[in-house]
Amino acid sequence: NRTIIFAFFFGITLAFTVPLPAESSVSLVMPYAQLLRETPLAAEVEPSAATSRWENGRIYTFTTARVLRPIVGASPGSEITIRTLGGAVGKLAQDVSGEPVFDSGKTQIVFLRWVSGTIYTVVGRAQGQFFLSEQKVVPSQTAGILFPRKTNLRGPLLPGSLRFRGEAPASGQLAGKTFETIAREFATDWGTLHDGK
């Protein structure tokens, strides 16, 4: 049937010629277990100055942030630097969807992975960034499209008491709660995991 053959090849052509929206980012959902395992520092922070520069052929932005309320691994008032992919150097800019965005003076909660010195990156990219709205924690809106993981995380990753929650999405374990609640719960779970090793 010529109509079917034409429709088939038209569909293939369309699939390769129609671009995906530039603002979309596709990632796997980050489980709570990953957040616990990879976070040495978590806190409510206030970003300030940011600078961008080239490293290994990519543009990175380095944002200075002051710790307001620590959860784990930080002291109030300390300064850290958060590195994100993308930014602008001279007339050239790289916009990377799925990365966390830091606006100067806008407080937020971040879960960070150590790089070197006082430099950190956000665990799970924008999935490790949260904001407070009417005293409730809300996920970042820049995480993009998230697909569920098929990997079973049970086993040696978490102690038995944390296995069920460890497999759940990190955002589901944190969103909708107050800062005080997630600070208490995360610090307890983090201590159970890391102190038990």
Disulfide bonds with the S-S distance in Angstrom:
none
